Amino acid sequence: MIEQILPPPATAAESFGYPAGMRLLPEEEPLVTAAVEKRGREFTAVRHCARQALRELGVAPGPILTDRAGAPVRPAGVVGSMTHGEGYCAAVLARLQGPARILLAAAVSTPRCAVHVPPPAAPRTRRAARADRCAV
């Protein structure tokens, strides 16, 4: 559903629930060893989504580690955002084309989300979708 509101060249992957067979890569496992089960499921699912989106961009998926602040570290030349909550995870990614930022937020308890993707070579962010057009 989320891919319907994204402008090119962004790509997305989302998951409703936690499909069987999702696994972390060995390099990612230490990042959630102390996490509660719910956090571990969401962490795993959102990375699964991010790797799907990377494949769609033509980027070889690999481990998605975190920086010192806990933010995901994407491959060089890729910008994006990941979000997760109870029963829903999504990742939106794009190849870097000048200054860019992607912000993604979803609240499962309310049927709304917002995605902001700046158009190529534009100095300011454009709203890609109104929150009321993104009903879950």
C-alpha positions as CSV (number, residue, x, y, z in Angstrom):
1,M,0.0,0.0,0.0
2,I,2.7,2.5,0.9
3,E,4.4,2.3,-2.5
4,Q,1.2,3.8,-4.0
5,I,1.9,7.2,-2.4
6,L,5.7,7.4,-3.1
7,P,7.1,9.4,-5.9
8,P,9.9,7.9,-8.0
9,P,12.7,7.1,-7.3
10,A,11.7,5.9,-3.8
11,T,10.9,2.3,-3.1
12,A,9.2,0.7,-0.2
13,A,8.5,-2.6,1.5
14,E,6.0,-3.2,4.3
15,S,4.8,-6.0,6.5
16,F,1.5,-6.5,8.3
17,G,2.4,-8.9,11.0
18,Y,5.5,-11.0,11.3
19,P,5.8,-13.5,8.5
20,A,7.5,-16.8,9.4
21,G,11.1,-17.2,8.3
22,M,12.2,-13.7,8.9
23,R,15.7,-13.8,10.5
24,L,18.4,-11.3,11.4
25,L,21.7,-11.5,9.8
26,P,24.5,-12.7,12.2
27,E,26.0,-9.2,12.4
28,E,22.6,-7.8,13.5
29,E,21.9,-10.3,16.3
30,P,24.0,-8.6,18.9
31,L,21.9,-5.4,18.5
32,V,18.9,-7.1,20.1
33,T,20.4,-9.6,22.5
34,A,19.1,-7.7,25.5
35,A,15.8,-6.7,23.9
36,V,12.4,-7.9,25.0
37,E,10.7,-10.3,22.5
38,K,8.4,-7.7,21.0
39,R,11.3,-5.4,20.3
40,G,13.2,-8.2,18.7
41,R,10.3,-9.1,16.4
42,E,9.8,-5.5,15.3
43,F,13.6,-5.0,14.8
44,T,13.8,-8.2,12.7
45,A,10.7,-7.4,10.6
46,V,11.7,-3.8,9.8
47,R,15.2,-5.0,8.7
48,H,13.5,-7.6,6.5
49,C,11.5,-4.8,4.9
50,A,14.6,-2.7,4.4
51,R,16.4,-5.5,2.7
52,Q,13.5,-6.0,0.3
53,A,13.5,-2.3,-0.5
54,L,17.3,-2.5,-1.1
55,R,16.8,-5.3,-3.6
56,E,14.3,-3.2,-5.5
57,L,16.8,-0.4,-5.7
58,G,19.4,-2.9,-7.1
59,V,21.5,-2.7,-4.0
60,A,22.9,-5.9,-2.5
61,P,21.2,-6.3,0.8
62,G,23.5,-6.7,3.8
63,P,23.4,-6.2,7.5
64,I,21.7,-3.0,8.7
65,L,23.6,-2.0,11.8
66,T,23.2,1.1,13.9
67,D,25.2,4.2,14.7
68,R,26.1,5.4,18.2
69,A,22.7,7.0,18.5
70,G,20.9,3.8,17.5
71,A,19.9,5.0,14.0
72,P,20.1,2.5,11.2
73,V,23.1,2.8,8.9
74,R,22.2,2.3,5.3
75,P,24.6,1.5,2.4
76,A,26.5,4.4,1.0
77,G,24.4,6.4,-1.5
78,V,21.1,5.3,0.0
79,V,18.7,7.4,2.1
80,G,15.6,6.2,3.8
81,S,13.5,5.7,6.8
82,M,12.2,2.7,8.7
83,T,9.2,2.5,11.1
84,H,7.7,-0.3,13.2
85,G,4.9,-0.8,15.7
86,E,2.7,-3.6,16.8
87,G,2.0,-5.7,13.8
88,Y,3.3,-3.2,11.1
89,C,6.7,-2.5,9.8
90,A,7.8,-0.5,6.7
91,A,11.0,0.8,5.1
92,V,11.2,3.5,2.4
93,L,14.5,3.9,0.6
94,A,15.9,5.9,-2.4
95,R,19.2,6.4,-4.0
96,L,20.8,9.6,-2.9
97,Q,20.5,12.3,-5.6
98,G,21.8,15.5,-3.9
99,P,20.5,16.6,-0.5
100,A,17.7,14.3,0.5
101,R,15.8,13.1,3.5
102,I,13.0,10.6,3.9
103,L,10.8,10.7,6.9
104,L,8.4,7.9,7.6
105,A,6.1,7.5,10.5
106,A,3.2,5.1,11.1
107,A,0.8,4.7,14.0
108,V,-1.0,1.4,14.0
109,S,-3.6,2.6,16.4
110,T,-4.7,5.3,14.0
111,P,-5.3,4.7,10.3
112,R,-2.9,7.5,9.1
113,C,0.7,7.8,8.0
114,A,2.8,10.5,6.4
115,V,5.7,10.2,4.0
116,H,7.8,13.1,2.9
117,V,10.2,12.7,0.0
118,P,11.9,15.7,-1.6
119,P,11.9,15.7,-5.4
120,P,15.3,15.4,-7.1
121,A,17.3,18.6,-7.0
122,A,14.7,20.5,-4.9
123,P,15.9,22.5,-2.0
124,R,12.9,21.9,0.2
125,T,10.8,18.9,1.2
126,R,7.5,18.3,-0.6
127,R,4.7,16.5,1.1
128,A,4.3,13.2,-0.9
129,A,1.0,12.3,0.7
130,R,-1.6,13.8,2.9
131,A,-2.1,11.8,6.1
132,D,-5.8,11.3,5.4
133,R,-5.0,9.5,2.0
134,C,-3.0,6.8,3.7
135,A,-5.7,4.8,5.4
136,V,-4.5,1.4,6.8
